[in-house]
């Protein structure tokens, strides 16, 4: 998208219609660069500014590009920051994302361009390969099914031997002996206790039924535990931050993102206020942002911002380091907020109506959203790479190496037992 160029602090004749504009750089919404007597504007807001200029037929003159706060009312009733410029009639428009509140409403009309949320940018959980994770499939239900099947088979064999085989000679075998004999069937042994055909039929029937029962309980659990790796713990909501004592929260100083911690309205944010660190430079994507992302990857920091602001932070790190950072946006937020542009109430109502119509045209023509999507292209590439790395793949040796470890332990134990048995036989011969 081509940039838009606006004159900086230009002097217009009183007969020449013009609007005085204040801008504050907030990535990715608006990016500004001064080129002599002009301001180069890039980003989605450049399309809104151009639409305002064409529909109102007013020339736009940028009168302020200071990195100042949007402002608030002091105890003496006056305003500071951008709102102070509205109060002193120094600007007509604020073409930057802002949040309207009750005290600002007396000076400016909000023109809503977006509904967004308070999102957290935290670290992305890595997949942890546990070589013994297959053992977690043997849940209480699995062991219970084995025990019940074992006891049921023992009881059936005892009943058949005692009551259903009158032709058998000799005293019937006790129930405990059947239980012990069936237990030894799990291990290499000699011939079974009973050599009768009915006993073998019971064993065959047991194996068929037992296999179905066991796999019913074991199959799904075993498949999931071996193919889906365990996630590291991570922050996915504001409440999750409390589970990490070392984690602190970054937010842009003097903005609504800091205000929710400085003036908390519920118990959760009162607890989080001690973790809050207001900083400058997140909106402008200063060089410190790259260091902040490193701290996020180290699991000691999170950043509060709108989803688009958080995405631009990821893009900044991608551009500075040449790699996609291992971070993610939380799926839970602290609520919704309305992003607005401010229009001075000193302007005639007809002019304000045309400005609002120009902003609406830009939104309905998808100029704003399409420009935003294009600017987020690098973030989407990083997200797709991250998603590909988390997809479930075929089992590898690393996923089931616990089975080989247990097999090796069994081989070593069997070899040791064999050596002991051979040694004892040799000693007996010598005796």
Secondary structure, DSSP 8 states (H G I E B T S, - for coil): ---EEEEES----TTS-EEEEE---BTTTBEEEEETTEEEEESHHHHHHHHHHHHHT-EEEEEE--------B-TTS-B-HHHHHHHTT--SEEEEEE---TTGGGTEEEEEEEEEE-EEEEE---EE--TTGGGGG--HHHHHHHHHHHHHHHHHHHHHHHHS-TT--S----HHHHHHHHHHTTS--SS-S--SHHHHHHHHHHHHHHHHHHHHHHHHHHHHHHHS-EE-----STGGGGG-TT-EEEEETTSHHHHHHHT--SHHHHHHGGGEEEESSTTTT-THHHHHHHHHHTTSEEEEE-HHHHHHHHHHHHHHHSS--SEEE-S--S-EEEEEEEEETTS-HHHHHHHHHHHHHHHHTTHHHHHHHHHTHHHHHHHHHHHHHHS-----TTTTHHHHHHHHHHHHHHHHHHHHHHHHHHHHHH-
